[in-house]
Amino acid sequence: MKKIIISLYAVATIVLMVWGFYQAIYVAPEEQTMHEVQRIFYYHVPSAMVAFLFFAVSLIGSIGFLGFRRSRAVWAQISDAWALAGAEVGVVFCTIVLITGPLWGRRAWGIWWTWDARLTTTLVLWLIYVSYLLLRRFAAGPQVQTLAAVLGIFGALDVPIVYMSNRWWRTQHPAPVFGGGPDSGIKDPAMLAAFGWNVLAWLAWGVLILVLRYYVERQQQKIAEHEAQEALNA
Amino acid sequence: MLHALWTHLVKDLRIEWRSREAVNSMLFFALLVVVLFSLAFDPRGAFSREIAGGVLCVATMFASVSALNQAWAREIRHQVLDAQRMAPTPGAELFLAKVLANFLFVSVVQLLLAPVFLVFYNLHVEGQAWQLALVLPLGTWALVANGTFFAALSIRSRNRELLLPLILFPIFMPALLAMVLATTSILTGDSDPTLWIKLLLGYDIIFTTVCLLLFDVVLNAE
């Protein structure tokens, strides 16, 4: 039953992604100043939204692990699996943001990269979560979950400070499209629809990968637990 | 009250006074970094003032990692760390003592390095020189507090010496940015460093608090 649901969900996701692609490339009107290049927006921004969402999942998982680790062992393991899955899939989406951003910037600004607030914050965020994954890889034994949870909290705490410090330093990235003032927001309904479909499609796709990664991690935890039990019994 | 902190601090200072391992190795390492940067960038005139702040901060950062790696490695031998975990004193005191000791070591290195720096980069401070006495300790505290915490965290991993800079540097980045920009604006006298000093202060308060709160978790991680 579980497999059928996941398969159906995967099919629906693929349909959504095809529909999103069609909307972004063929239906949405051409932008006035940036022309065709602006279409990368429909991939860049949804990826960024999904990445930030999954880093938040990772943070909640880390806090959950530290909260439950003494009282409810199973909940703690579930939290840890979410923390790991969120960080891993978040890093993948953040990488997409960091690749599509310079591609766009090269045409729109004439440069690949600039040390502006949002770019630097995203890069530092990526570095922090890569170091989180490295810690999980390097540290061995049962304490790795605790150490990783602590680092996860530190990393999340660092992000607003990085953002503020860079905003005071310099800013080139365009003002937020949504909620950035009275003039912000996408005015063309066809553009808004294409954007909305792509957010939905990439979110669905991200959640699929996230849930699969979570299941794999849970299975691995159970195998490790089983092996530890076997070793005790032997 | 704070008895354990004092005991740990005196012990660390006494060990350092007898061996002078940390200060000597940091001093030489920082000197090497300064010389290497001078060779790589050929600092002259106004340009030397532009980069001097960055070089000083990065040299301190690299040098302190070598000492921070040793800070807990000493406690691993003879199971001292296990004994400290069993001791009925709060881990925060142990942590704070380590931070204070390493803060003193790094500050000594900076004081000894300062004249060399002024000579190599032909510096004369254009802005308010006394502000440096605010910026450098604040930046050093940010580095040492986080560094000591992450050294305790990475001591449990397989490649501990390698892991510390990998997890410390990304977290330290905003403080490094503030430290470098404040130092540069003091040296060049072009802009007002107050904003960056405030940022450093905020960073120090936030991260020192979180380190103190979470240190017991790291110390007793099983």
Chai-1 contact restraints between the chains, C-beta under 6 A:
chainA,res_idxA,chainB,res_idxB,connection_type,confidence,min_distance_angstrom,max_distance_angstrom,comment,restraint_id
A,V124,B,M173,contact,1.0,0.0,6.0,A-B,restraint_1
A,L127,B,P170,contact,1.0,0.0,6.0,A-B,restraint_2
A,I128,B,P170,contact,1.0,0.0,6.0,A-B,restraint_3
A,S131,B,L166,contact,1.0,0.0,6.0,A-B,restraint_4
A,S131,B,I167,contact,1.0,0.0,6.0,A-B,restraint_5
A,S131,B,P170,contact,1.0,0.0,6.0,A-B,restraint_6
A,L134,B,L166,contact,1.0,0.0,6.0,A-B,restraint_7
A,L135,B,I167,contact,1.0,0.0,6.0,A-B,restraint_8
A,F138,B,S157,contact,1.0,0.0,6.0,A-B,restraint_9
A,F138,B,R158,contact,1.0,0.0,6.0,A-B,restraint_10
A,F138,B,N159,contact,1.0,0.0,6.0,A-B,restraint_11
A,F138,B,L163,contact,1.0,0.0,6.0,A-B,restraint_12
A,A139,B,R156,contact,1.0,0.0,6.0,A-B,restraint_13
A,A139,B,S157,contact,1.0,0.0,6.0,A-B,restraint_14
A,A140,B,R158,contact,1.0,0.0,6.0,A-B,restraint_15
A,Q143,B,R156,contact,1.0,0.0,6.0,A-B,restraint_16
A,Q143,B,A221,contact,1.0,0.0,6.0,A-B,restraint_17
A,Q143,B,E222,contact,1.0,0.0,6.0,A-B,restraint_18
A,T146,B,A221,contact,1.0,0.0,6.0,A-B,restraint_19
A,L147,B,L153,contact,1.0,0.0,6.0,A-B,restraint_20
A,L147,B,A221,contact,1.0,0.0,6.0,A-B,restraint_21
A,V150,B,L214,contact,1.0,0.0,6.0,A-B,restraint_22
A,V150,B,V218,contact,1.0,0.0,6.0,A-B,restraint_23
A,F154,B,I171,contact,1.0,0.0,6.0,A-B,restraint_24
A,D158,B,I171,contact,1.0,0.0,6.0,A-B,restraint_25
A,I161,B,P174,contact,1.0,0.0,6.0,A-B,restraint_26
A,I161,B,Y203,contact,1.0,0.0,6.0,A-B,restraint_27
A,V162,B,P174,contact,1.0,0.0,6.0,A-B,restraint_28
A,S165,B,P174,contact,1.0,0.0,6.0,A-B,restraint_29
A,S165,B,L177,contact,1.0,0.0,6.0,A-B,restraint_30
A,S165,B,A178,contact,1.0,0.0,6.0,A-B,restraint_31
A,S165,B,L199,contact,1.0,0.0,6.0,A-B,restraint_32
